[in-house]
Amino acid sequence: MKKLMGLITVPILLAILLLCSSSTTQYELPMPKPGDVIITHIGYTLSYNEEHEQAEWVAYELTAEEAQGTCERTDDFREDSEVPTGSASLADYRGSGYDRGHLIPAADQKWSQEAMSDSFYMSNMSPQNPSFNRGGWRKLETLVRNWAVENEAVYVTTGGILTSGLIKIGPSGVSVPEKYYKVILDYREPELKGIGFILPNTKIEQDLVNYVMTIDKVEAETGIDFFYNLPDDIEEQIESTVNASLWDFSGFGVSYESTAPAITGPIDLNSASQAELMAIKGIGPVLSERIIAYRKAHGGFSSVDELIQIKGIGPVTLENIRPYVVIISPKKLEPVEPAASDPIVYITKTGSKYHRGSCSYLRKSKIAIRLSKACARGYTPCSRCNPPRCRKEEN
């Protein structure tokens, strides 16, 4: 679907969605409304609002691989010929004092030169205060890319909140939103979660975590029904609750430096406290908790390279951390389990893996089950906690 180009009317869109299997469902798409002008470009879909001369929403899936693309910016801003009534133009922004703010960021389209170019359609632009576009909004966009890497992929819907009475700029009358929203869905195990933001179109002075809200609240203010393709019970659960601690704000949105001690030298990875870990740039509360949980579950680290096993630590982060950590305390060997022909393992209500009882993935639910039954039901072993294997895997 990402490669589909051109104008799609609402009836056609609904028909496509009904024909799609669950494996190809575009969870990022909001519920279409009568009269919506739905347009798809490489990497994203948008709903164009003629009255405000910009997209009411832009929606896309961002995978870990896409978030780490390397293509250069094209800066080929241009009108979108797919908008039947004509999109905003460069002249609308010229001399206005506002930035042509991307809704899907160019940096989210670095996985393809064609995708990068498509991010510069004027239908993907919205008038943003320069201090907002280059400050708080940019930081939030960076967080989303981090979350895509950390969670393998996320679904994103974003835009300005379009209401009556907004200031307009340019010959076409492009509305200047007073606020912008962004909702993010992680629909992959082990945690299904969502988070919403509404930010004012001005310089952001507060930590981004202070703008966190439920997706339900964003829906109430925008009038948009997000992630409607989810099963109803899961949609209700994800959209009505939010837990900011499940999203890593390291480096952006939370000020850690005031509480973390200064680093005077490399710290022992097997004995460092959470405060000491958080003193390392790039490690916030979430990553430090995961490092400690891994340490407890595995008896410690055998080498610094083992940090790559921590969710949220990739090759770049590992190299940034490496100068500040060493292995001094020896790893404590995990006690050998008594021989058992059919040991107890643990599963979750929604997961497809089975785990050891100490696994950090079991934070939400923990259901005991015999290994033979877990294997018979098609569960596979967790790669993080390395539980006993099914008999057919032992050879």
N, C-alpha and C positions, 0 to 999 in steps of 0.2 A: 504493500500500500504506500510505502514511502516514495516509491518512484512514480506514482500516479500523478499526472499533471492535469490542470485545467479546472474548469468550473463544474461543480456538482450541485444539483438542486437538492432540496431536502428530501423529496420522495425517493430520488435515486440513492441518496446516502443511506436512508433507512433500509432500502432494499438490499444494499450492499452489506450493511451490518447484520441483517437477518440471515444472509447467505453465508457469512463468515463463520468458521468454526471457532471454538473457544481459544484455540492456539493462535488465531490471527486477529482476535478481537482488539480493536483500538480503544483501550481503556481510557486513553487520554482525552477522547472526544466528549465534550459536553452534550447534553440533550439539545438537539436542534429545535428551533422554534419556527413557526410559519413565517415565511418571508426571508429567512436567513439566506445569505449568499455565501455558500461554502466553497472555498477554493483550496486546492492542495498544490503544494510545491514540493520539491525534493526536501524531505526531512521534516515537514510540518504541514499542518492544516490550519486554516483561519476562517473566521466568519466576519465578512466585511460589513461595516455599518456605514451606509451612504450618508446619513444625517451628520455623522461625526467625522467622516472621511478618514477612517482608520479601522483596524480590526477590533471587534468587541472581545474576541478571544483568539489566541494562538495556542495550538496544542501540539504536543509531540512526545515521543518516547526518546529518551536519551540513554544509550547503553554505555557501559564502562569503556568499551573500545572507541566509541564515537567521542566520548568526553576527552580522550587522550589523543585526538587527531593532531596533525602537524601542518595542515594546509595553511597558506598565508591568506590574509585578508585581500579581498578584491576591490573593495570600496567603490563598486560600480552601482551606486544609487541610481534607481530608475523607476519610472512609473510601471504599474502592474497592468499589463494588457488584458489579463484574465478578469479584471473587475469590469463588469458590463457597463457600468455608468461612469467609468474612469476613476482611477485612484488619485490620491493626493500627489502633488508634484514637488520637485525641488524648489520651485518658486514659492510654494506655500511656507517654507521654512526660512527662506533667505531673508536675513535682516530681522528675524523675529526675536532673537535672543534665546531661542530654545534649541536644544540638541535634537537631531533625528535619532530618537532612542529606539534601539532594537527591542522587539518583544521576544522573539527567539534570538538569543545572542549570536553574533557571528562566531564566537568561540565555541558554541555548541554545534557548529556546522563545519568544523575543521577536518572532519573525516572524509570530505570529498570536495574537490575544487568546484564542482557544479553545485553542490549543496551550499558551499560558502557563498557563491555568487547569488543563489536564490534568496539568501538572507537579506540582500540589499534591495529587494523590492520595496517601494514606498508603502505598500499595503502592510508591511511588517514594521513600520515606523510609527512612533507616537511622540508628540512634543514633550520633552522632559527638561526640567531645570538642569543646567549643566552640572551643578554641584550634586544633584541627585543621581543623574545618569552616570557620572564618573566616580561617585562615592558609594552611597548605600546600596543603590540598585546593582552596581557592578559587583559589590561584595556578595550580595545575595546570589547573583548569577554564578559566582565562583563557588559558593557553598553548594549550589545545586549540582555542579559538575563533580565536586568532591563526593557528594552523596551518590551520584550515579556510579562512580568507581567503587565506593564502599559497599553499595547494595546490588551491584551488577547491572542495574538499570533502574530508572525512575520514569514515571509519567508526569508531565508538566503541562499545566494550563495557565496562561498569564495574559494580562492586558491592563488597560486603564479602565477605571470605573466611569462609565459614560452616562451622564445625567443631563437633564435640561439646565440651561442657564450657564453653561461653561463658557469661558473666554474662547474666542476663535481667532485663528491666525490665517494669513494668506488669502489669495483670491478664491480658493475653494472652500474656505471656512472650516479649517481643521480645528476640532475642539481640543482644548488643553485640559486633560484630566487633572483633578485636584489630588487624586489618589490612584495608586496602582496596586494590583493584587497578583499573587502567585500562589498556586496550590500544587503540592507535590505528593505523588502516591508511590509508595514502595509496595509492590504486589508480588514479592518473592520471599520465600522462606529464608530465615526462620521467623521473621517478624513481618506481619502485614501492618502497615502504618501509613498515616497521612499527616500532613502539616499544612497550615495556611498562613499567609502573610497579607497584610494591607499596610502600605507605606505611603506617607504623604509625599507629594511631588515637590520636595524641598530638600535642603541639606539634612542628612540624617545624623543627629547628634548622639542618639542613644544606641546601646547595643542592639543588634538585630533580634536577639532572643526576646526582647521586650515587645516585639511586634508579632510574635507567634500567636495564633488563634486556631480554633477548630475550622475545618472546611465548611461546616454548617454555618458558621458566622460569616464566612466569605460569601457563601451562597445567599444569605439573607441580605447582604449589602449590594451584591451585584445582580441578583435575580437570575443567576445562571445555575443550572443543575449539573454539577460536575460528576464525573466518573459514574454515570448512570448505567454503564454496561456491566458494572460489578453485580454479583448476586445481592439481592436486597438486604439480607441480614448482614453481610460483610460490609456493604456500603454504609449502612446505618452505624455500625460499630466504628469504622474507620473515620467517618465524617463527623461523628458526634463527640469524639475524644481526641486529645492530643497530648503527647508526652515528649516535651522538648529534649529530655535526657536521652532519648533514643536516636537523636540526630546530632551528629558531631559538629559543633560550632567552633572547633579549634582554629585559632588564628583570626576568626571573624565573628563579630556579634557578641562575644563575651570577653571581658577583660580579666585575664588570668594573672597577669604579671604582678598585680598588687598583692596577691596572696601567695605566690610561689617564691621559694627561696632562690637566690642567684646560684648559678652553677659555678663551682670553683674548680671542677675537674671531672673526668669521667666517673659515672656512678655505676655501681654493681647492679646489673639487670636483675639478679636473683634476690636482692635484698632491699632495693630502693623502695621508699615509701611512695604513696600516690603523689604527695606534694613535690617530691624530688623528680618524679617522672614528668609532672606537669610543668616543671621549670624548663624542660626541653622544648624548644620551639617546634610547633607542629603536633605536640601531644597535649590534648586537653583532657577534661574529665572522662569522656567516653573511652578514648583510647587507653588512658591510664588504667581505667577499671578493667578493660579487656586484657591488658598485659598482666595485671595482677591475677585475674581469673584464670588465664592460661597457665600462669606460673603455679597456681594452686592445683590445677587439674593435672599438670604434667610433671610436677615436682621441680619446676624451674626450667631454665633455658640451657641447652648444651652449647649454643653459639649465638652470636648476635644475629646471624643470618636467619635464625629460627623465628625472628620477629615477623618475617614475611607471612607466617601462618596466621597472624592476627588480622581479623577483618578490618579493613580500613588502612592497612599499611601495605603500600605497594613498593615497587623498586625505588622510585624517586624518594618517597618518605623514608625508606630504610637507609638510603645513602645520606640523607639529611640528619638522621638520628645517630648513625654509626660513630661519629667522632665523640659522642657524649656518653656512650655506654660501653661497659666491659663485662666480662664474666669472671668473677672472683670466687664467689661462693659456689661450690660444686652442686650440680643438679642432684636432687634427691630422687632416687629411683622409686618409681611407683610400686607399691606393694603388689606382689604377684597374687593374682586371684586364685583361690582354691580351685583345684580341678573340678570342673562341673560339666556334665554332658549337655546340659541345657541351661545356661546361666540366665539371670534376669538382665534385661536391657530396658531402655526407656524410649518411648515415642511421644509425640505431641498430637494434639487433635487435628492439626492441619498439615503437619509436615510429612515428608516422604522418607526421612532418615530415622535410624535408631541410634541411641547414644548410651554412653556410660552415665551413671547417675550424677557424676560431678561435672558434666559438660555444661559450658556456659550458655549453650543454645537452649537449655531447659528452663529459662527464666520465667516463662509464662505458664507452661503446663508440663506435667510430668506423669506419664502413664506407664506403669510397670507391665512388662510383657515378657514371656519366655522368648529366647532367641529363635527357637524353631518356628514359633508362631509369627514373629516379626518377619522372618525370611519367607515363610509361606505366603504372607500377605503382600509381599513385594517390596518391603522396606529395605533400604540399602544402608550400609554403615556410614556414619558421620566421618568425614576426613579430618576433622579437628580433634576429636577425642579418641579416635582409633579404637572402637569397641571390638569385641570378639567377632570374627567373621562367620558367615554362614558356612556350613560344612563344604558346600560345593566350591567355595572360594579359597579353602585352606590349602588346596593342592597347587 
